[in-house]
């Protein structure tokens, strides 16, 4: 294996890690958006239906975002 091969592998792996971080950031953004609309009285069940996920998934997304923002996660 050459240095060039390793560089190619490292670059591909770095793109994967960047994509994983982008997904984590997007999930936090979604959790924050859920929290904002929940504060305006929108029910978890309505959000779940809109997103085609379970109410529990809605709760977890919101909870995770709050914990991160509060420095608990």
C-alpha positions in Angstrom: 0.0 0.0 0.0 1.4 3.4 -1.0 1.1 6.8 0.7 -1.3 7.7 -2.1 -3.5 4.8 -1.2 -3.6 5.8 2.4 -4.3 9.4 1.6 -7.3 8.3 -0.5 -8.6 6.1 2.3 -8.1 8.9 4.9 -9.9 11.4 2.7 -12.9 9.1 2.1 -13.1 8.3 5.8 -13.0 12.1 6.6 -15.9 12.6 4.3 -17.9 9.9 6.1 -17.1 11.5 9.5 -18.1 14.9 8.2 -21.4 13.5 6.9 -22.0 11.8 10.3 -21.5 15.2 12.0 -23.8 16.9 9.6 -26.5 14.3 10.4 -26.0 14.9 14.1 -26.3 18.6 13.6 -29.4 18.2 11.5 -31.0 16.0 14.2 -30.3 18.7 16.8 -31.8 21.3 14.5 -34.9 19.1 14.2 -35.1 18.6 17.9 -34.9 22.4 18.5 -37.6 23.0 15.9 -39.8 20.4 17.6 -39.2 22.1 21.0 -40.2 25.5 19.5 -43.5 24.3 18.0 -44.2 22.2 21.1 -44.0 25.5 23.1 -46.7 26.9 20.9 -48.9 24.0 21.8 -48.4 21.5 18.9 -48.8 18.0 20.1 -46.2 15.3 19.8 -48.7 13.1 18.0 -49.2 15.8 15.3 -45.5 16.2 14.8 -45.0 12.4 14.7 -47.7 12.1 12.0 -46.1 14.9 9.9 -42.6 13.3 10.1 -43.9 9.7 9.8 -42.1 8.7 13.0 -43.3 7.6 16.4 -44.3 10.0 19.2 -41.4 8.5 21.3 -39.0 9.5 18.5 -40.3 13.0 18.6 -39.9 13.1 22.4 -36.3 11.8 22.1 -35.3 14.3 19.4 -36.7 17.2 21.5 -35.1 15.8 24.7 -31.7 15.4 23.2 -31.7 18.9 21.7 -32.6 20.4 25.1 -29.9 18.4 26.9 -27.3 19.4 24.4 -28.3 23.1 24.7 -28.2 22.8 28.5 -24.8 21.2 28.4 -26.0 17.9 29.8 -25.1 15.8 26.8 
